[in-house]
Amino acid sequence: MNKTKAIKAKKTRISSEQKIELLRQMLLIRRFEEKCVELYSAGKIRGFLHLYIGEEAVAVGIMPLLKAEDRIVATYREHGHALARGISSGAIMAEMFGKSNGCSKGRGGSMHLFDAEKRFYGGNAIVGGGMPLAVGLALADKMQRNPFVTVCFFGEGAVAEGEFHESMNLAALWKLPVLFICENNLYAMGTALSRSHSQTDITKKAESYGMKSEAIDGMNVMEVRDAAERAIEFVREKSEPFLLEAHTYRFRAHSMYDPELYRSKDEVEDWKDRGPIESFQSELLEKNEISESEIAQMEEKIKAEIEEAVAFAEAGELEPLSDLLKDVYTPLDV
C-alpha cells in the first residue's frame, strides 16, 4: 500500500443509543428534504434546490465527531450538513423561504446556509468554491496555534476545477489541518465521472500531493463514522490534511430543474436498495437495538419538528426594502 494511504485502523464501539441517534439524524434530513420538495412545488421555496437524499450517511457519520470549535465548509447541497451540525430546522427552513429569521437572514437561500456560532461557514454555489475558504480557515488556525480542524465537503465534480488542485497543494505544502471530504456521487451535474476524468480514483489525486487518503462506502453510516474518526484524529494530532472519498449516490436529480437523462431508472433503483437509512434501520431491527414502534415514534417526532419549522418560516418576515443595500457595500473612511 502506498504510504500516503496508510493510516492505523481504528474502530470505536458505540452504544445502541448512539446508533439510534445516527438513524434519527438521517431520517430528519430525509424527511426535511422531502418536505422541501413539496414546498418547492407549491412555490413556497424558490430558486435552486439541490437535495441530499441518498447521501445522508456522510454528513451524519462525520458531524457528531467534530468539536464545537471545528469549522465546516459545505457545498450547495448542504441542507444535510447544516442539520447534522445542529443548525435548527426552523432557521434552515426560514432561509429556504427567504425570510429574515433564516440562518442567513433570508439572503442566502438553499445554497448559502451560514451560522457563525455553529462554525458553519456556508454552502457555496460555486463548484469547488469552498475549498480555498477551507484552506484559509485552516491557515488562520495554524498561525494562531488553534487545535481545530476544518472540514471541507465537495463533490467529485469539483475535482475538475483549478481550486481543487490549488487547495490540495497548499494544504499539503503548508501542512494545514483540513479534512477534505469528497462526496463522490458519480455524476457531478450530469456527466459520469468516467466521461470527464482519465483517473477516476480520487484518492490518487491526493497521493499526487503527498496527502494521506482513504476511500469508503458513503452509504454505510458506521463505515463513514469509523473512517472519519481516524481521519479527524490524524488531522488534529498531526496538523496535516487528509482526504476521505465517500462513494455515495443521490437518489434525486441534480436539482429540481434537472430532467435526469444521463442515468437509467434501474441504476437509481439499484442504489436505493442499498440506501443508507434503509440498510442501517434494517440492521438495527435485526439486532433488536430498536423496534418498529420506536421507529414510528421517532418518525412522529420528526414530523412534528418539521411542521414547527414550516410554521416558523411562514411566520417570518421578508427583509424590508430599506435594507436592500445593507451589507452589500460599505464605504471606508479615509
VEXPA-847177 format. One line per 5 residues: number of its first residue (from 1); for each residue x, y, z of N, C-alpha, C. Coordinates in nm, 3 decimals. Example, Ala and Ser with C-alpha at 12.3 -4.5 7.8 and 13.67 -1.06 7.14 Angstrom:
// residues 2
1 = 1.319:-0.569:0.780:1.230:-0.450:0.780:1.320:-0.330:0.780; 1.285:-0.225:0.708:1.367:-0.106:0.714:1.290:0.003:0.787 .
//
This chain:
// residues 334
1 = 0.085:-0.120:0.000:0.000:0.000:0.000:0.088:0.124:0.000; 0.050:0.223:-0.079:0.123:0.348:-0.084:0.122:0.413:0.054; 0.235:0.464:0.096:0.245:0.519:0.232:0.151:0.637:0.253; 0.112:0.706:0.145:0.020:0.818:0.162:-0.119:0.771:0.200; -0.148:0.642:0.177:-0.280:0.590:0.215:-0.278:0.521:0.350 .
6 = -0.159:0.490:0.401:-0.150:0.412:0.524:-0.195:0.494:0.644; -0.291:0.441:0.719:-0.333:0.505:0.843:-0.381:0.394:0.935; -0.345:0.400:1.059:-0.378:0.294:1.154:-0.529:0.279:1.168; -0.577:0.157:1.152:-0.720:0.130:1.163:-0.766:0.153:1.306; -0.885:0.212:1.317:-0.942:0.235:1.448:-1.093:0.220:1.436 .
11 = -1.150:0.144:1.524:-1.293:0.120:1.520:-1.345:0.126:1.663; -1.421:0.231:1.693:-1.471:0.251:1.828:-1.612:0.194:1.841; -1.634:0.118:1.946:-1.768:0.066:1.971:-1.856:0.180:2.022; -1.978:0.186:1.973:-2.071:0.287:2.021:-2.197:0.218:2.071; -2.270:0.288:2.156:-2.388:0.230:2.219:-2.507:0.226:2.123 .
16 = -2.606:0.148:2.161:-2.729:0.143:2.082:-2.795:0.281:2.076; -2.787:0.356:2.187:-2.845:0.490:2.189:-2.778:0.581:2.087; -2.646:0.568:2.074:-2.574:0.650:1.977:-2.612:0.610:1.833; -2.628:0.482:1.812:-2.669:0.435:1.679:-2.809:0.485:1.644; -2.897:0.481:1.742:-3.034:0.529:1.720:-3.034:0.678:1.687 .
21 = -2.943:0.751:1.749:-2.933:0.895:1.719:-2.884:0.917:1.576; -2.793:0.833:1.530:-2.748:0.842:1.391:-2.865:0.819:1.296; -2.948:0.721:1.327:-3.065:0.694:1.245:-3.161:0.813:1.248; -3.183:0.869:1.366:-3.274:0.983:1.379:-3.227:1.101:1.294; -3.097:1.128:1.297:-3.046:1.241:1.219:-3.062:1.217:1.069 .
26 = -3.037:1.095:1.025:-3.055:1.066:0.883:-3.201:1.078:0.842; -3.291:1.031:0.927:-3.434:1.041:0.898:-3.479:1.187:0.897; -3.426:1.268:0.989:-3.460:1.409:0.991:-3.421:1.476:0.860; -3.300:1.449:0.812:-3.255:1.507:0.685:-3.345:1.463:0.571; -3.376:1.333:0.566:-3.459:1.279:0.457:-3.599:1.343:0.459 .
31 = -3.663:1.345:0.574:-3.799:1.399:0.583:-3.802:1.551:0.562; -3.700:1.619:0.609:-3.690:1.763:0.589:-3.685:1.794:0.439; -3.602:1.720:0.367:-3.588:1.747:0.225:-3.710:1.703:0.145; -3.774:1.597:0.187:-3.898:1.556:0.121:-4.004:1.666:0.137; -4.005:1.730:0.253:-4.098:1.842:0.274:-4.059:1.960:0.186 .
36 = -3.928:1.980:0.168:-3.882:2.089:0.082:-3.928:2.070:-0.063; -3.931:1.946:-0.109:-3.980:1.917:-0.244:-4.126:1.959:-0.256; -4.204:1.926:-0.155:-4.346:1.962:-0.153:-4.364:2.114:-0.154; -4.285:2.183:-0.072:-4.295:2.328:-0.062:-4.244:2.398:-0.187; -4.143:2.340:-0.249:-4.091:2.394:-0.374:-4.197:2.384:-0.484 .
41 = -4.264:2.271:-0.490:-4.369:2.251:-0.589:-4.486:2.346:-0.567; -4.505:2.388:-0.441:-4.613:2.481:-0.407:-4.571:2.627:-0.424; -4.446:2.650:-0.463:-4.398:2.786:-0.484:-4.356:2.858:-0.358; -4.349:2.786:-0.246:-4.306:2.849:-0.120:-4.154:2.865:-0.115; -4.082:2.769:-0.173:-3.937:2.777:-0.185:-3.905:2.803:-0.332 .
46 = -3.818:2.899:-0.357:-3.786:2.934:-0.495:-3.635:2.928:-0.519; -3.597:2.953:-0.643:-3.456:2.947:-0.678:-3.414:2.804:-0.703; -3.287:2.775:-0.678:-3.235:2.640:-0.698:-3.253:2.557:-0.571; -3.270:2.429:-0.589:-3.285:2.337:-0.476:-3.213:2.207:-0.508; -3.104:2.181:-0.437:-3.024:2.059:-0.457:-3.042:1.969:-0.335 .
51 = -3.093:1.850:-0.358:-3.128:1.762:-0.248:-3.016:1.663:-0.213; -3.009:1.630:-0.085:-2.907:1.542:-0.029:-2.960:1.401:-0.012; -3.081:1.375:-0.058:-3.147:1.247:-0.037:-3.063:1.133:-0.097; -3.027:1.038:-0.011:-2.941:0.927:-0.051:-2.799:0.938:0.003; -2.759:1.060:0.040:-2.621:1.084:0.085:-2.612:1.112:0.234 .
56 = -2.720:1.090:0.307:-2.729:1.131:0.447:-2.620:1.072:0.536; -2.574:0.953:0.505:-2.477:0.885:0.592:-2.345:0.961:0.601; -2.311:1.037:0.499:-2.182:1.107:0.501:-2.182:1.217:0.606; -2.279:1.307:0.598:-2.285:1.416:0.696:-2.307:1.364:0.837; -2.398:1.269:0.852:-2.433:1.218:0.985:-2.319:1.136:1.045 .
61 = -2.243:1.070:0.963:-2.131:0.992:1.015:-2.015:1.078:1.061; -2.006:1.200:1.011:-1.891:1.286:1.039:-1.920:1.393:1.145; -2.031:1.462:1.134:-2.055:1.580:1.218:-2.050:1.555:1.369; -2.107:1.446:1.421:-2.102:1.427:1.567:-1.962:1.410:1.624; -1.864:1.381:1.538:-1.727:1.360:1.584:-1.649:1.490:1.597 .
66 = -1.705:1.599:1.547:-1.635:1.726:1.549:-1.659:1.802:1.678; -1.564:1.885:1.716:-1.579:1.971:1.832:-1.654:2.098:1.792; -1.706:2.167:1.893:-1.784:2.289:1.866:-1.698:2.395:1.796; -1.567:2.394:1.822:-1.479:2.496:1.764:-1.433:2.461:1.623; -1.451:2.336:1.582:-1.410:2.297:1.447:-1.496:2.367:1.344 .
71 = -1.444:2.377:1.222:-1.510:2.457:1.119:-1.557:2.368:1.004; -1.668:2.408:0.944:-1.724:2.332:0.833:-1.747:2.425:0.714; -1.702:2.380:0.598:-1.731:2.448:0.472:-1.803:2.346:0.385; -1.921:2.383:0.337:-2.006:2.286:0.267:-2.023:2.323:0.120; -2.112:2.250:0.053:-2.140:2.271:-0.088:-2.280:2.331:-0.103 .
76 = -2.328:2.343:-0.226:-2.465:2.391:-0.244:-2.568:2.283:-0.214; -2.525:2.161:-0.185:-2.613:2.052:-0.144:-2.595:2.031:0.007; -2.619:2.138:0.084:-2.571:2.139:0.223:-2.679:2.130:0.330; -2.805:2.108:0.294:-2.908:2.101:0.399:-2.875:1.994:0.502; -2.829:1.878:0.454:-2.795:1.769:0.545:-2.678:1.804:0.635 .
81 = -2.578:1.870:0.578:-2.462:1.911:0.658:-2.507:2.006:0.769; -2.593:2.102:0.734:-2.637:2.203:0.831:-2.719:2.140:0.943; -2.812:2.052:0.907:-2.894:1.986:1.009:-2.807:1.899:1.101; -2.714:1.825:1.042:-2.628:1.738:1.122:-2.535:1.818:1.213; -2.503:1.940:1.173:-2.417:2.025:1.255:-2.494:2.086:1.371 .
86 = -2.628:2.082:1.365:-2.707:2.134:1.476:-2.774:2.266:1.449; -2.768:2.317:1.327:-2.845:2.435:1.293:-2.991:2.395:1.293; -3.076:2.474:1.355:-3.215:2.434:1.374:-3.289:2.421:1.241; -3.381:2.326:1.236:-3.460:2.306:1.115:-3.543:2.430:1.084; -3.585:2.503:1.187:-3.661:2.626:1.166:-3.579:2.733:1.098 .
91 = -3.456:2.753:1.145:-3.369:2.855:1.085:-3.335:2.820:0.941; -3.319:2.691:0.912:-3.288:2.648:0.776:-3.410:2.665:0.686; -3.527:2.624:0.735:-3.648:2.636:0.654:-3.681:2.782:0.626; -3.665:2.866:0.726:-3.691:3.009:0.705:-3.597:3.066:0.601; -3.473:3.019:0.599:-3.379:3.063:0.497:-3.424:3.018:0.359 .
96 = -3.477:2.896:0.351:-3.528:2.846:0.223:-3.643:2.932:0.173; -3.720:2.987:0.266:-3.833:3.074:0.232:-3.787:3.216:0.200; -3.659:3.246:0.227:-3.609:3.381:0.204:-3.652:3.479:0.311; -3.678:3.429:0.431:-3.727:3.513:0.540:-3.610:3.563:0.627; -3.632:3.677:0.691:-3.525:3.740:0.768:-3.492:3.663:0.896 .
101 = -3.578:3.569:0.937:-3.546:3.486:1.054:-3.471:3.359:1.014; -3.427:3.353:0.890:-3.346:3.241:0.844:-3.203:3.252:0.893; -3.127:3.145:0.881:-2.990:3.144:0.935:-2.897:3.241:0.862; -2.932:3.278:0.738:-2.855:3.379:0.665:-2.939:3.504:0.642; -3.039:3.522:0.729:-3.128:3.638:0.726:-3.206:3.648:0.594 .
106 = -3.226:3.535:0.530:-3.304:3.533:0.407:-3.229:3.572:0.283; -3.100:3.596:0.296:-3.022:3.644:0.181:-2.949:3.531:0.108; -2.942:3.416:0.168:-2.865:3.308:0.107:-2.948:3.205:0.035; -3.062:3.170:0.094:-3.144:3.067:0.035:-3.082:2.929:0.049; -3.131:2.836:-0.030:-3.092:2.696:-0.019:-2.942:2.672:-0.030 .
111 = -2.874:2.748:-0.114:-2.733:2.719:-0.142:-2.635:2.791:-0.051; -2.685:2.879:0.036:-2.592:2.960:0.116:-2.632:2.964:0.263; -2.649:2.846:0.322:-2.677:2.839:0.464:-2.550:2.874:0.541; -2.565:2.951:0.650:-2.448:3.001:0.723:-2.485:3.018:0.869; -2.394:2.983:0.957:-2.416:3.002:1.101:-2.280:3.012:1.168 .
116 = -2.239:3.135:1.198:-2.107:3.156:1.257:-2.095:3.091:1.394; -2.203:3.092:1.473:-2.199:3.033:1.607:-2.170:2.884:1.601; -2.224:2.818:1.498:-2.200:2.675:1.480:-2.072:2.648:1.401; -1.999:2.752:1.367:-1.878:2.742:1.285:-1.910:2.677:1.149; -2.028:2.708:1.100:-2.072:2.655:0.971:-2.058:2.768:0.870 .
121 = -1.949:2.763:0.792:-1.914:2.876:0.707:-1.972:2.865:0.566; -2.091:2.814:0.562:-2.171:2.827:0.441:-2.162:2.719:0.338; -2.273:2.709:0.266:-2.271:2.638:0.140:-2.211:2.733:0.039; -2.188:2.686:-0.081:-2.125:2.771:-0.182:-2.179:2.731:-0.318; -2.234:2.827:-0.390:-2.293:2.798:-0.521:-2.189:2.769:-0.627 .
126 = -2.064:2.805:-0.602:-1.958:2.783:-0.698:-1.897:2.645:-0.676; -1.892:2.564:-0.779:-1.834:2.430:-0.768:-1.688:2.441:-0.725; -1.655:2.383:-0.612:-1.518:2.390:-0.560:-1.486:2.520:-0.490; -1.582:2.612:-0.485:-1.555:2.745:-0.430:-1.525:2.745:-0.281; -1.569:2.643:-0.209:-1.543:2.640:-0.066:-1.404:2.593:-0.029 .
131 = -1.334:2.530:-0.123:-1.203:2.472:-0.089:-1.098:2.577:-0.052; -1.085:2.685:-0.128:-0.988:2.788:-0.085:-1.026:2.852:0.048; -1.157:2.862:0.076:-1.201:2.917:0.205:-1.156:2.826:0.319; -1.170:2.696:0.298:-1.127:2.600:0.399:-0.977:2.609:0.425; -0.901:2.624:0.319:-0.756:2.638:0.334:-0.723:2.764:0.413 .
136 = -0.795:2.873:0.385:-0.773:2.997:0.458:-0.807:2.986:0.605; -0.919:2.920:0.637:-0.959:2.900:0.776:-0.855:2.815:0.850; -0.809:2.709:0.785:-0.710:2.622:0.847:-0.576:2.693:0.865; -0.539:2.775:0.768:-0.414:2.852:0.779:-0.422:2.948:0.897; -0.537:3.014:0.913:-0.555:3.106:1.026:-0.542:3.032:1.158 .
141 = -0.604:2.913:1.166:-0.594:2.836:1.290:-0.450:2.794:1.318; -0.378:2.754:1.213:-0.239:2.710:1.233:-0.152:2.827:1.278; -0.173:2.944:1.218:-0.093:3.062:1.254:-0.122:3.105:1.398; -0.248:3.083:1.442:-0.286:3.121:1.578:-0.270:3.005:1.677; -0.219:2.892:1.626:-0.196:2.774:1.708:-0.325:2.723:1.773 .
146 = -0.435:2.733:1.701:-0.561:2.677:1.748:-0.568:2.529:1.713; -0.608:2.443:1.803:-0.612:2.298:1.777:-0.741:2.254:1.708; -0.782:2.327:1.605:-0.910:2.300:1.540:-0.891:2.231:1.406; -0.996:2.166:1.362:-0.999:2.101:1.232:-1.100:2.171:1.144; -1.063:2.194:1.019:-1.159:2.246:0.921:-1.199:2.131:0.830 .
151 = -1.329:2.107:0.820:-1.381:2.001:0.735:-1.441:2.064:0.611; -1.397:2.020:0.496:-1.441:2.077:0.368:-1.508:1.970:0.283; -1.639:1.987:0.260:-1.713:1.895:0.175:-1.713:1.945:0.031; -1.704:1.853:-0.064:-1.715:1.889:-0.205:-1.753:1.763:-0.283; -1.808:1.782:-0.401:-1.844:1.669:-0.485:-1.732:1.636:-0.581 .
156 = -1.742:1.519:-0.645:-1.636:1.479:-0.738:-1.629:1.572:-0.858; -1.736:1.645:-0.886:-1.731:1.742:-0.996:-1.629:1.852:-0.971; -1.605:1.882:-0.842:-1.509:1.987:-0.807:-1.366:1.948:-0.837; -1.341:1.817:-0.850:-1.205:1.770:-0.875:-1.153:1.818:-1.010; -1.242:1.855:-1.100:-1.201:1.906:-1.231:-1.169:2.056:-1.227 .
161 = -1.193:2.119:-1.114:-1.171:2.263:-1.102:-1.030:2.295:-1.053; -0.981:2.408:-1.094:-0.847:2.450:-1.051:-0.837:2.469:-0.901; -0.948:2.513:-0.837:-0.945:2.534:-0.692:-0.910:2.406:-0.616; -0.955:2.293:-0.669:-0.925:2.166:-0.603:-0.774:2.145:-0.596; -0.707:2.158:-0.707:-0.563:2.131:-0.712:-0.484:2.236:-0.636 .
166 = -0.524:2.361:-0.648:-0.455:2.467:-0.573:-0.471:2.447:-0.423; -0.591:2.413:-0.381:-0.618:2.396:-0.238:-0.548:2.273:-0.181; -0.552:2.163:-0.256:-0.484:2.042:-0.210:-0.334:2.067:-0.199; -0.279:2.134:-0.297:-0.135:2.161:-0.298:-0.093:2.246:-0.179; -0.166:2.356:-0.155:-0.129:2.446:-0.045:-0.151:2.379:0.091 .
171 = -0.260:2.303:0.104:-0.285:2.236:0.231:-0.174:2.137:0.263; -0.127:2.066:0.161:-0.019:1.970:0.182:0.114:2.041:0.203; 0.138:2.143:0.123:0.265:2.217:0.131:0.282:2.284:0.267; 0.175:2.346:0.315:0.180:2.420:0.441:0.139:2.334:0.562; 0.107:2.206:0.536:0.066:2.114:0.643:-0.047:2.175:0.727 .
176 = -0.160:2.192:0.662:-0.275:2.256:0.726:-0.376:2.151:0.776; -0.443:2.180:0.887:-0.539:2.084:0.946:-0.675:2.086:0.876; -0.678:2.034:0.755:-0.801:2.028:0.677:-0.837:1.882:0.649; -0.962:1.849:0.674:-1.014:1.719:0.632:-1.101:1.742:0.509; -1.052:1.700:0.395:-1.127:1.713:0.270:-1.220:1.592:0.256 .
181 = -1.347:1.616:0.232:-1.445:1.508:0.215:-1.502:1.517:0.074; -1.466:1.422:-0.010:-1.521:1.417:-0.145:-1.645:1.328:-0.144; -1.761:1.386:-0.164:-1.886:1.309:-0.173:-1.904:1.271:-0.320; -1.852:1.156:-0.354:-1.848:1.111:-0.493:-1.979:1.042:-0.529; -2.069:1.119:-0.594:-2.198:1.061:-0.634:-2.201:1.026:-0.783 .
186 = -2.084:1.022:-0.844:-2.062:0.966:-0.979:-2.096:1.055:-1.096; -2.182:1.155:-1.078:-2.232:1.227:-1.196:-2.212:1.378:-1.198; -2.154:1.436:-1.093:-2.144:1.581:-1.087:-2.281:1.639:-1.119; -2.291:1.732:-1.215:-2.423:1.782:-1.254:-2.497:1.680:-1.340; -2.428:1.620:-1.435:-2.495:1.524:-1.521:-2.400:1.448:-1.612 .
191 = -2.271:1.455:-1.580:-2.171:1.385:-1.660:-2.102:1.280:-1.575; -2.107:1.156:-1.621:-2.044:1.048:-1.546:-1.895:1.076:-1.526; -1.846:1.040:-1.409:-1.706:1.065:-1.375:-1.612:1.005:-1.480; -1.645:0.887:-1.530:-1.559:0.820:-1.627:-1.554:0.891:-1.762; -1.648:0.980:-1.786:-1.651:1.056:-1.912:-1.575:1.188:-1.903 .
196 = -1.537:1.224:-1.781:-1.469:1.353:-1.764:-1.331:1.342:-1.700; -1.298:1.224:-1.644:-1.169:1.207:-1.577:-1.100:1.081:-1.628; -0.975:1.095:-1.663:-0.898:0.977:-1.704:-0.864:0.891:-1.583; -0.852:0.952:-1.466:-0.826:0.881:-1.340:-0.948:0.904:-1.250; -1.026:0.798:-1.228:-1.149:0.813:-1.150:-1.131:0.785:-1.002 .
201 = -1.013:0.741:-0.962:-0.984:0.717:-0.820:-0.938:0.850:-0.760; -1.028:0.914:-0.684:-0.998:1.047:-0.630:-0.885:1.042:-0.528; -0.869:0.929:-0.459:-0.761:0.921:-0.360:-0.624:0.934:-0.426; -0.614:0.894:-0.551:-0.485:0.907:-0.621:-0.450:1.054:-0.647; -0.552:1.138:-0.656:-0.526:1.282:-0.669:-0.456:1.332:-0.543 .
206 = -0.503:1.281:-0.427:-0.440:1.320:-0.300:-0.297:1.270:-0.295; -0.276:1.148:-0.343:-0.140:1.092:-0.343:-0.042:1.179:-0.419; -0.091:1.239:-0.527:-0.001:1.321:-0.609:0.049:1.443:-0.534; -0.021:1.479:-0.425:0.024:1.590:-0.342:0.085:1.541:-0.211; 0.112:1.410:-0.203:0.172:1.355:-0.082:0.078:1.356:0.036 .
211 = -0.052:1.352:0.011:-0.152:1.360:0.116:-0.211:1.222:0.145; -0.228:1.189:0.270:-0.292:1.064:0.307:-0.439:1.067:0.267; -0.494:0.949:0.236:-0.632:0.943:0.189:-0.691:0.806:0.214; -0.822:0.797:0.199:-0.892:0.670:0.215:-1.024:0.678:0.140; -1.060:0.570:0.073:-1.190:0.559:0.005:-1.282:0.474:0.092 .
216 = -1.408:0.516:0.106:-1.501:0.446:0.195:-1.639:0.434:0.129; -1.720:0.346:0.184:-1.858:0.330:0.140:-1.941:0.440:0.205; -1.977:0.540:0.129:-2.053:0.653:0.182:-2.199:0.623:0.207; -2.242:0.500:0.178:-2.380:0.461:0.205:-2.392:0.387:0.338; -2.281:0.366:0.404:-2.276:0.293:0.530:-2.234:0.390:0.641 .
221 = -2.330:0.431:0.724:-2.302:0.536:0.822:-2.196:0.494:0.923; -2.189:0.365:0.957:-2.090:0.320:1.054:-1.950:0.319:0.992; -1.941:0.281:0.865:-1.810:0.286:0.798:-1.762:0.430:0.785; -1.855:0.520:0.753:-1.819:0.662:0.745:-1.770:0.710:0.880; -1.843:0.675:0.984:-1.806:0.720:1.119:-1.668:0.670:1.160 .
226 = -1.642:0.541:1.137:-1.513:0.483:1.176:-1.398:0.550:1.101; -1.416:0.568:0.969:-1.311:0.630:0.888:-1.291:0.777:0.927; -1.401:0.846:0.952:-1.392:0.987:0.989:-1.323:1.005:1.124; -1.349:0.913:1.215:-1.284:0.921:1.346:-1.132:0.910:1.332; -1.088:0.817:1.248:-0.944:0.802:1.224:-0.887:0.927:1.158 .
231 = -0.958:0.976:1.057:-0.907:1.090:0.980:-0.902:1.217:1.064; -1.008:1.242:1.141:-1.012:1.363:1.225:-0.901:1.360:1.329; -0.880:1.244:1.389:-0.773:1.229:1.488:-0.636:1.256:1.423; -0.617:1.206:1.303:-0.490:1.228:1.233:-0.469:1.377:1.206; -0.571:1.442:1.152:-0.559:1.584:1.117:-0.534:1.668:1.242 .
236 = -0.605:1.635:1.349:-0.591:1.715:1.471:-0.453:1.696:1.536; -0.406:1.573:1.539:-0.279:1.544:1.607:-0.158:1.583:1.523; -0.165:1.558:1.392:-0.051:1.585:1.305:-0.052:1.724:1.245; -0.169:1.790:1.249:-0.186:1.919:1.182:-0.146:1.908:1.035; -0.201:1.804:0.973:-0.179:1.780:0.831:-0.314:1.747:0.766 .
241 = -0.325:1.770:0.635:-0.451:1.742:0.567:-0.472:1.594:0.540; -0.597:1.559:0.515:-0.635:1.421:0.485:-0.755:1.427:0.392; -0.765:1.331:0.300:-0.880:1.325:0.211:-0.957:1.195:0.228; -1.087:1.206:0.249:-1.176:1.090:0.251:-1.263:1.097:0.125; -1.264:0.990:0.049:-1.352:0.981:-0.068:-1.467:0.889:-0.032 .
246 = -1.585:0.947:-0.018:-1.704:0.870:0.019:-1.784:0.838:-0.106; -1.793:0.710:-0.139:-1.870:0.668:-0.256:-2.018:0.665:-0.218; -2.093:0.756:-0.276:-2.232:0.773:-0.240:-2.315:0.794:-0.366; -2.442:0.828:-0.348:-2.531:0.840:-0.465:-2.652:0.923:-0.426; -2.685:1.020:-0.508:-2.806:1.098:-0.482:-2.923:1.031:-0.553 .
251 = -3.031:1.011:-0.479:-3.147:0.942:-0.535:-3.232:1.034:-0.622; -3.221:1.165:-0.598:-3.297:1.262:-0.677:-3.206:1.323:-0.784; -3.266:1.399:-0.873:-3.190:1.464:-0.979:-3.091:1.565:-0.920; -3.001:1.615:-1.005:-2.902:1.713:-0.959:-2.970:1.830:-0.891; -3.073:1.884:-0.951:-3.153:1.991:-0.893:-3.297:1.973:-0.940 .
256 = -3.385:2.058:-0.894:-3.526:2.045:-0.931:-3.549:2.073:-1.079; -3.451:2.133:-1.147:-3.464:2.165:-1.289:-3.403:2.058:-1.380; -3.348:1.955:-1.322:-3.272:1.856:-1.398:-3.364:1.748:-1.456; -3.367:1.728:-1.589:-3.451:1.623:-1.648:-3.396:1.483:-1.625; -3.272:1.473:-1.578:-3.210:1.346:-1.539:-3.210:1.243:-1.652 .
261 = -3.150:1.282:-1.764:-3.145:1.194:-1.880:-3.015:1.115:-1.890; -2.926:1.132:-1.797:-2.791:1.077:-1.806:-2.774:0.945:-1.730; -2.878:0.897:-1.662:-2.868:0.769:-1.592:-3.003:0.698:-1.598; -2.999:0.568:-1.585:-3.122:0.489:-1.600:-3.198:0.479:-1.468; -3.327:0.456:-1.479:-3.410:0.437:-1.360:-3.370:0.309:-1.286 .
266 = -3.328:0.209:-1.362:-3.284:0.083:-1.299:-3.162:0.105:-1.211; -3.069:0.189:-1.257:-2.950:0.218:-1.178:-2.987:0.287:-1.048; -3.077:0.384:-1.058:-3.120:0.456:-0.938:-3.185:0.360:-0.839; -3.269:0.272:-0.888:-3.337:0.176:-0.801:-3.237:0.081:-0.736; -3.136:0.041:-0.810:-3.033:-0.047:-0.754:-2.963:0.020:-0.636 .
271 = -2.933:0.148:-0.650:-2.868:0.221:-0.542:-2.963:0.242:-0.424; -3.091:0.262:-0.454:-3.188:0.279:-0.345:-3.197:0.154:-0.259; -3.175:0.038:-0.321:-3.181:-0.087:-0.247:-3.075:-0.094:-0.137; -2.968:-0.017:-0.154:-2.863:-0.014:-0.051:-2.857:0.124:0.014; -2.973:0.189:0.019:-2.980:0.323:0.078:-2.930:0.326:0.222 .
276 = -2.870:0.438:0.265:-2.809:0.445:0.398:-2.908:0.433:0.512; -3.026:0.488:0.495:-3.127:0.480:0.602:-3.188:0.342:0.606; -3.228:0.294:0.490:-3.295:0.165:0.481:-3.208:0.052:0.535; -3.082:0.049:0.495:-2.993:-0.059:0.537:-2.959:-0.051:0.685; -2.935:0.069:0.735:-2.899:0.086:0.876:-3.019:0.055:0.965 .
281 = -3.136:0.099:0.924:-3.257:0.071:1.000:-3.283:-0.079:1.010; -3.264:-0.148:0.898:-3.283:-0.294:0.896:-3.183:-0.362:0.989; -3.060:-0.313:0.990:-2.956:-0.371:1.076:-2.991:-0.355:1.223; -3.040:-0.237:1.260:-3.077:-0.212:1.399:-3.195:-0.299:1.441; -3.289:-0.317:1.351:-3.405:-0.402:1.379:-3.362:-0.548:1.398 .
286 = -3.274:-0.595:1.311:-3.228:-0.734:1.319:-3.153:-0.761:1.448; -3.080:-0.661:1.496:-3.002:-0.678:1.619:-3.082:-0.641:1.744; -3.211:-0.612:1.725:-3.300:-0.575:1.836:-3.251:-0.452:1.913; -3.186:-0.361:1.840:-3.141:-0.238:1.902:-3.247:-0.128:1.891; -3.351:-0.155:1.813:-3.464:-0.065:1.801:-3.584:-0.149:1.756 .
291 = -3.703:-0.100:1.786:-3.825:-0.171:1.747:-3.902:-0.090:1.644; -3.996:-0.155:1.576:-4.080:-0.086:1.478:-4.159:0.026:1.544; -4.207:0.002:1.665:-4.284:0.105:1.734:-4.197:0.225:1.770; -4.070:0.201:1.806:-3.980:0.311:1.837:-3.948:0.393:1.713; -3.936:0.325:1.599:-3.913:0.396:1.474:-4.035:0.482:1.440 .
296 = -4.154:0.427:1.461:-4.276:0.503:1.435:-4.284:0.627:1.523; -4.247:0.613:1.650:-4.247:0.727:1.741:-4.145:0.832:1.697; -4.029:0.784:1.653:-3.925:0.874:1.603:-3.976:0.952:1.482; -4.042:0.883:1.392:-4.097:0.948:1.272:-4.199:1.055:1.309; -4.281:1.027:1.409:-4.382:1.124:1.452:-4.317:1.250:1.510 .
301 = -4.213:1.231:1.588:-4.142:1.347:1.645:-4.075:1.430:1.536; -4.017:1.361:1.439:-3.953:1.432:1.328:-4.057:1.509:1.247; -4.171:1.446:1.223:-4.279:1.514:1.151:-4.323:1.640:1.223; -4.336:1.631:1.356:-4.376:1.747:1.436:-4.270:1.857:1.429; -4.143:1.818:1.434:-4.034:1.917:1.425:-4.037:1.991:1.292 .
306 = -4.060:1.918:1.186:-4.063:1.980:1.052:-4.185:2.070:1.038; -4.297:2.030:1.094:-4.416:2.115:1.090:-4.391:2.245:1.165; -4.321:2.236:1.278:-4.285:2.356:1.353:-4.189:2.444:1.272; -4.098:2.381:1.200:-4.004:2.456:1.117:-4.076:2.532:1.006; -4.174:2.468:0.944:-4.251:2.533:0.838:-4.331:2.650:0.896 .
311 = -4.390:2.629:1.013:-4.467:2.736:1.078:-4.375:2.854:1.112; -4.255:2.823:1.159:-4.158:2.928:1.191:-4.122:3.007:1.066; -4.104:2.937:0.954:-4.071:3.003:0.828:-4.188:3.086:0.777; -4.308:3.032:0.786:-4.427:3.103:0.740:-4.447:3.232:0.820; -4.415:3.228:0.949:-4.436:3.344:1.036:-4.328:3.450:1.020 .
316 = -4.220:3.415:0.955:-4.110:3.509:0.938:-4.145:3.623:0.843; -4.069:3.731:0.855:-4.090:3.849:0.771:-3.985:3.855:0.660; -4.026:3.909:0.548:-3.929:3.938:0.442:-3.847:4.060:0.480; -3.724:4.064:0.435:-3.639:4.179:0.466:-3.698:4.305:0.403; -3.706:4.415:0.477:-3.764:4.537:0.420:-3.678:4.594:0.307 .
321 = -3.742:4.664:0.216:-3.670:4.723:0.104:-3.564:4.822:0.150; -3.587:4.881:0.267:-3.490:4.979:0.319:-3.355:4.915:0.349; -3.352:4.782:0.363:-3.227:4.711:0.392:-3.163:4.653:0.266; -3.215:4.692:0.150:-3.171:4.629:0.026:-3.019:4.639:0.004; -2.961:4.751:0.041:-2.817:4.771:0.019:-2.733:4.742:0.144 .
326 = -2.798:4.699:0.251:-2.725:4.671:0.374:-2.630:4.554:0.354; -2.507:4.569:0.399:-2.402:4.465:0.390:-2.358:4.437:0.247; -2.402:4.517:0.153:-2.360:4.498:0.014:-2.238:4.584:-0.016; -2.243:4.708:0.027:-2.130:4.798:0.005:-2.114:4.888:0.126; -1.996:4.891:0.183:-1.969:4.976:0.297:-1.850:5.067:0.266 .
331 = -1.874:5.198:0.257:-1.762:5.289:0.228:-1.664:5.294:0.344; -1.538:5.306:0.313:-1.435:5.315:0.414:-1.399:5.461:0.440; -1.379:5.493:0.564:-1.335:5.629:0.598:-1.186:5.639:0.570; -1.149:5.735:0.489:-1.007:5.751:0.455:-0.960:5.891:0.493 .
//
